[in-house]
Amino acid sequence: MSKSILSEPQFHNEEAAYQFVEARIWPNGPVCPHCGCFERISKMSGKSTRIGTYKCYDCRKPFTVKVKTIFESSHVALRLWLQAIFLIASSKKGVSANQLHRTLGVTLKTAWFMGHRIREAMKSDGLEVFGRSGGTVEVDETFIGFDRAKKPKGVKKGRGYDHKNKVLSLIDRSTGHSRSMVVDDLKAKTLIPILQANIAREARIMTDEAHQYFHLRQYFSGHGVVKHMHGEYVSRMDNTVHTNVIEGFFSIFKRGMKGIYQHCGHHHLNRYLAEFDFRYSNRMALGVNDKERADKLLSGVVGKRLTYQTTR
């Protein structure tokens, strides 16, 4: 019988947790986060020394692997952080703050903040351009929740989608990666510069018949349109013209947001999008299992410090 991943020592022993994180953040040995030195460093020992503490003899400052990461200044045990990271990375539609609170035995406020720090680590650092070498990129938008800046609490929502949060997503069919962002509106003058910054000029774009996409052929090598208003979901002339892949991504995103998280403020939405993009771009269909996905998430914790004040 195979052993549960959650029975591994880094999830239960604090020293093992530090060693596990150090091996991924410092693969070539400890590096001082204060001055960048890696030569004159030694591990501190003693009864009163905190686990995983090192001292840099260039800048004379002590440090641990938590400094300048999402773990910095956190009083939560590192082993609990690793449990939370694995749970969020391996759950297709996410894990609510209430679930983390019950599972990890931390307060609800702490669980909520941990979740946001982990989502911050899921944000992509690279500016990989989609659709290189003439690849196909699907583009679509969706709406989720409502923006209280436009419709404050108590004000009647009304019809239409102007009061809703607007999300633009791209999916590169060649790599299987997704990229999503919150946009202020769906006008062509807003969306086209975003598409130009994220999609290669030689790419072939697939969209529905929305008016903001009418002139995309001017900016990219090809533009396929599927007419959803006429009940067409795959072009009868060319079966590669569809947006079914991105619709599948939206179904996962909305089931997670409505079924797990239930509510999200406008100013937090980008972090939730980063979470769903990260899992979708590192899914089993692309050969990334749960353990590898959690390890990849862990490698993104550096330089992404998030304080409680900045999440409010």
C-alpha positions as CSV (number, residue, x, y, z in Angstrom):
1,M,0.0,0.0,0.0
2,S,1.3,3.4,-0.9
3,K,2.1,5.9,1.9
4,S,0.1,9.1,2.3
5,I,2.1,12.2,1.2
6,L,0.8,14.0,4.4
7,S,2.6,11.4,6.5
8,E,6.0,12.7,5.4
9,P,8.2,14.2,8.2
10,Q,8.1,17.8,6.9
11,F,4.4,18.0,7.7
12,H,4.9,17.0,11.3
13,N,8.4,17.9,12.4
14,E,9.6,21.5,12.5
15,E,13.2,20.8,11.9
16,A,12.3,18.6,8.9
17,A,10.0,21.4,7.6
18,Y,12.9,23.9,7.7
19,Q,15.2,21.4,5.9
20,F,12.6,20.8,3.3
21,V,12.0,24.5,2.6
22,E,15.8,25.2,2.6
23,A,16.5,22.5,0.0
24,R,14.0,24.2,-2.4
25,I,14.8,27.8,-1.8
26,W,18.5,27.4,-1.3
27,P,19.4,24.4,-3.6
28,N,23.1,25.4,-3.6
29,G,23.3,26.2,0.2
30,P,22.1,29.1,2.4
31,V,22.2,32.7,1.0
32,C,21.9,35.7,3.2
33,P,18.6,37.6,2.3
34,H,20.1,40.8,3.7
35,C,23.3,41.2,1.7
36,G,23.3,38.3,-0.7
37,C,26.4,36.7,0.7
38,F,26.7,32.9,0.4
39,E,30.3,32.2,1.5
40,R,30.7,33.4,5.1
41,I,27.6,31.8,6.6
42,S,27.3,29.4,9.5
43,K,24.4,27.7,11.2
44,M,23.8,28.9,14.8
45,S,23.4,26.4,17.6
46,G,22.5,26.6,21.2
47,K,19.6,26.0,23.5
48,S,18.0,29.4,23.0
49,T,18.6,29.6,19.2
50,R,15.6,29.3,17.0
51,I,15.3,26.4,14.6
52,G,16.9,27.0,11.2
53,T,18.8,30.2,12.2
54,Y,22.0,31.1,10.3
55,K,24.4,34.0,10.7
56,C,26.0,36.0,7.9
57,Y,29.6,37.1,8.8
58,D,29.6,39.7,6.1
59,C,26.6,41.8,7.3
60,R,26.7,40.3,10.8
61,K,22.9,39.6,10.7
62,P,21.1,36.4,11.7
63,F,18.4,35.0,9.4
64,T,16.3,32.0,8.6
65,V,14.8,30.7,5.3
66,K,11.6,32.6,6.2
67,V,13.1,36.0,5.7
68,K,11.8,37.9,2.6
69,T,9.3,35.2,1.8
70,I,5.6,34.8,2.5
71,F,6.5,33.2,5.8
72,E,8.3,36.2,7.2
73,S,7.1,37.4,10.6
74,S,4.6,34.6,10.8
75,H,4.1,32.9,14.2
76,V,2.5,29.9,12.5
77,A,4.7,26.8,12.6
78,L,6.4,26.1,9.2
79,R,5.1,22.6,9.2
80,L,1.5,24.0,9.2
81,W,2.4,26.3,6.3
82,L,3.6,23.3,4.3
83,Q,0.3,21.5,5.1
84,A,-1.7,24.5,3.9
85,I,0.4,24.8,0.7
86,F,-0.1,21.2,-0.2
87,L,-3.9,21.3,0.5
88,I,-4.4,24.4,-1.6
89,A,-2.0,23.2,-4.4
90,S,-3.7,19.8,-4.6
91,S,-7.4,20.9,-4.4
92,K,-8.8,21.6,-7.9
93,K,-11.2,24.2,-6.8
94,G,-9.4,25.6,-3.7
95,V,-9.7,25.3,0.0
96,S,-11.8,27.8,2.0
97,A,-10.4,29.7,5.0
98,N,-12.9,27.9,7.2
99,Q,-11.6,24.6,6.1
100,L,-8.0,25.6,6.7
101,H,-9.1,26.9,10.1
102,R,-10.6,23.6,11.1
103,T,-7.9,21.4,9.5
104,L,-4.8,23.2,10.8
105,G,-6.2,24.3,14.2
106,V,-5.4,28.0,13.6
107,T,-7.8,30.9,14.0
108,L,-10.1,31.8,11.1
109,K,-8.3,35.2,10.7
110,T,-4.9,33.4,10.5
111,A,-6.3,30.9,8.0
112,W,-7.7,33.6,5.8
113,F,-4.4,35.5,5.8
114,M,-2.4,32.3,5.1
115,G,-4.6,31.6,2.1
116,H,-3.9,35.1,0.7
117,R,-0.1,34.8,1.3
118,I,-0.1,31.4,-0.5
119,R,-2.1,32.9,-3.4
120,E,0.5,35.7,-3.6
121,A,3.2,33.0,-4.1
122,M,1.2,31.5,-6.9
123,K,1.5,34.7,-9.0
124,S,3.6,34.1,-12.1
125,D,6.9,36.0,-12.2
126,G,7.5,35.5,-15.9
127,L,6.1,37.5,-18.8
128,E,5.9,34.5,-21.1
129,V,4.2,35.6,-24.3
130,F,1.4,33.3,-25.5
131,G,1.0,32.0,-29.1
132,R,4.7,31.9,-30.1
133,S,5.5,30.4,-33.5
134,G,2.0,30.9,-34.7
135,G,0.3,29.0,-31.9
136,T,-3.4,29.4,-31.1
137,V,-4.6,31.5,-28.1
138,E,-8.2,31.5,-26.9
139,V,-9.5,34.8,-25.4
140,D,-12.7,35.3,-23.5
141,E,-14.2,37.3,-20.6
142,T,-16.5,36.4,-17.8
143,F,-18.2,38.1,-14.9
144,I,-18.0,37.2,-11.2
145,G,-19.6,38.7,-8.1
146,F,-20.1,42.5,-8.1
147,D,-17.9,45.5,-7.6
148,R,-19.0,47.4,-4.5
149,A,-17.2,50.5,-5.7
150,K,-19.8,50.8,-8.5
151,K,-22.7,49.4,-6.5
152,P,-22.2,49.9,-2.8
153,K,-23.9,47.6,-0.3
154,G,-27.7,48.2,-0.2
155,V,-27.9,49.8,-3.7
156,K,-30.1,47.9,-6.1
157,K,-27.9,45.9,-8.5
158,G,-30.0,46.4,-11.6
159,R,-29.7,44.6,-14.9
160,G,-26.7,44.1,-17.1
161,Y,-23.1,43.5,-16.1
162,D,-21.7,46.9,-15.4
163,H,-21.8,46.3,-11.6
164,K,-20.0,43.0,-11.9
165,N,-16.3,42.2,-11.7
166,K,-14.9,41.7,-15.2
167,V,-12.3,39.0,-15.8
168,L,-10.3,38.6,-19.0
169,S,-8.6,35.2,-19.6
170,L,-6.2,33.8,-22.2
171,I,-5.3,30.2,-22.8
172,D,-2.4,29.1,-25.0
173,R,-3.5,25.8,-26.6
174,S,0.2,24.8,-27.3
175,T,1.4,25.0,-23.7
176,G,-2.0,24.6,-21.9
177,H,-1.2,27.6,-19.7
178,S,-3.8,30.2,-18.7
179,R,-3.4,33.8,-17.7
180,S,-6.3,35.9,-16.2
181,M,-6.6,39.5,-15.0
182,V,-9.3,41.8,-13.7
183,V,-10.2,44.6,-16.2
184,D,-12.1,47.8,-15.6
185,D,-14.3,47.5,-18.7
186,L,-14.6,45.4,-21.9
187,K,-14.0,48.2,-24.4
188,A,-11.6,47.4,-27.3
189,K,-9.4,50.3,-26.3
190,T,-8.9,48.6,-22.9
191,L,-8.5,45.0,-24.0
192,I,-6.4,45.3,-27.2
193,P,-3.3,46.8,-25.4
194,I,-3.5,43.9,-22.9
195,L,-3.7,41.3,-25.6
196,Q,-0.8,42.9,-27.5
197,A,1.3,42.8,-24.3
198,N,0.5,39.1,-23.6
199,I,0.2,37.5,-27.1
200,A,2.7,37.2,-29.8
201,R,2.0,39.0,-33.1
202,E,2.2,35.8,-35.1
203,A,-0.5,34.1,-32.9
204,R,-3.9,32.9,-34.1
205,I,-6.7,34.2,-31.8
206,M,-10.0,32.5,-31.1
207,T,-12.9,34.5,-29.6
208,D,-16.6,34.6,-29.7
209,E,-18.5,37.3,-31.7
210,A,-18.3,40.1,-29.0
211,H,-17.9,43.5,-30.6
212,Q,-14.6,44.3,-28.8
213,Y,-12.8,41.6,-30.8
214,F,-13.9,42.7,-34.2
215,H,-10.6,44.2,-35.3
216,L,-8.1,41.7,-33.8
217,R,-7.0,40.6,-37.3
218,Q,-5.2,43.9,-37.6
219,Y,-3.0,43.0,-34.6
220,F,-2.5,39.3,-35.0
221,S,-1.9,36.8,-37.8
222,G,-5.3,35.3,-37.7
223,H,-8.6,35.6,-35.9
224,G,-11.2,32.8,-35.7
225,V,-14.7,33.7,-34.5
226,V,-17.3,31.3,-33.1
227,K,-20.9,32.5,-33.1
228,H,-22.4,31.6,-29.7
229,M,-25.5,33.7,-30.3
230,H,-26.4,31.4,-33.2
231,G,-25.9,28.2,-31.2
232,E,-22.5,27.6,-32.8
233,Y,-19.8,26.3,-30.4
234,V,-17.4,24.9,-33.0
235,S,-17.1,26.4,-36.5
236,R,-18.7,24.4,-39.2
237,M,-16.0,25.5,-41.6
238,D,-13.0,24.8,-39.4
239,N,-13.2,22.6,-36.3
240,T,-10.2,24.4,-34.7
241,V,-12.2,27.5,-34.3
242,H,-13.8,27.4,-30.9
243,T,-13.4,28.7,-27.3
244,N,-14.3,25.4,-25.6
245,V,-11.0,25.2,-23.7
246,I,-11.3,28.5,-22.1
247,E,-15.0,27.8,-21.3
248,G,-13.8,24.7,-19.4
249,F,-11.3,26.9,-17.4
250,F,-14.1,29.3,-16.5
251,S,-16.3,26.4,-15.3
252,I,-13.5,25.3,-12.8
253,F,-13.0,28.9,-11.8
254,K,-16.7,29.6,-11.2
255,R,-17.4,26.4,-9.4
256,G,-14.5,27.2,-7.1
257,M,-15.4,30.8,-6.5
258,K,-19.1,30.1,-5.9
259,G,-18.9,26.7,-4.3
260,I,-15.8,27.1,-2.1
261,Y,-15.0,30.8,-1.6
262,Q,-18.6,32.1,-2.1
263,H,-17.6,35.7,-1.9
264,C,-14.6,37.8,-3.1
265,G,-13.9,41.5,-2.8
266,H,-12.8,43.3,-6.0
267,H,-9.4,44.1,-4.5
268,H,-8.7,40.4,-3.8
269,L,-9.8,39.0,-7.1
270,N,-6.4,39.1,-8.8
271,R,-5.0,36.8,-6.2
272,Y,-7.8,34.3,-6.6
273,L,-7.2,34.4,-10.4
274,A,-3.5,33.7,-9.8
275,E,-4.5,30.6,-7.7
276,F,-6.7,29.2,-10.5
277,D,-4.2,30.0,-13.2
278,F,-1.4,28.4,-11.2
279,R,-3.3,25.1,-10.7
280,Y,-4.6,25.0,-14.3
281,S,-1.2,25.7,-15.8
282,N,0.4,23.0,-13.6
283,R,-2.3,20.3,-13.8
284,M,-2.1,16.5,-14.1
285,A,-3.0,16.7,-17.9
286,L,0.3,18.5,-18.3
287,G,2.2,15.9,-16.4
288,V,2.4,17.8,-13.0
289,N,1.2,15.8,-10.0
290,D,0.1,17.2,-6.7
291,K,3.5,16.9,-5.0
292,E,5.4,18.6,-7.9
293,R,2.7,21.4,-8.0
294,A,3.2,22.0,-4.3
295,D,7.0,22.1,-4.8
296,K,6.6,24.6,-7.6
297,L,4.4,26.8,-5.4
298,L,7.1,26.7,-2.7
299,S,9.7,27.9,-5.1
300,G,7.6,31.0,-5.7
301,V,7.5,32.2,-2.1
302,V,10.6,34.3,-2.2
303,G,10.3,38.1,-2.6
304,K,6.5,38.1,-2.1
305,R,6.0,39.3,1.4
306,L,2.4,40.2,2.1
307,T,1.3,42.0,5.3
308,Y,-2.2,41.9,6.8
309,Q,-2.6,45.7,6.2
310,T,-2.0,45.3,2.4
311,T,-4.8,42.7,2.1
312,R,-7.5,44.9,3.6
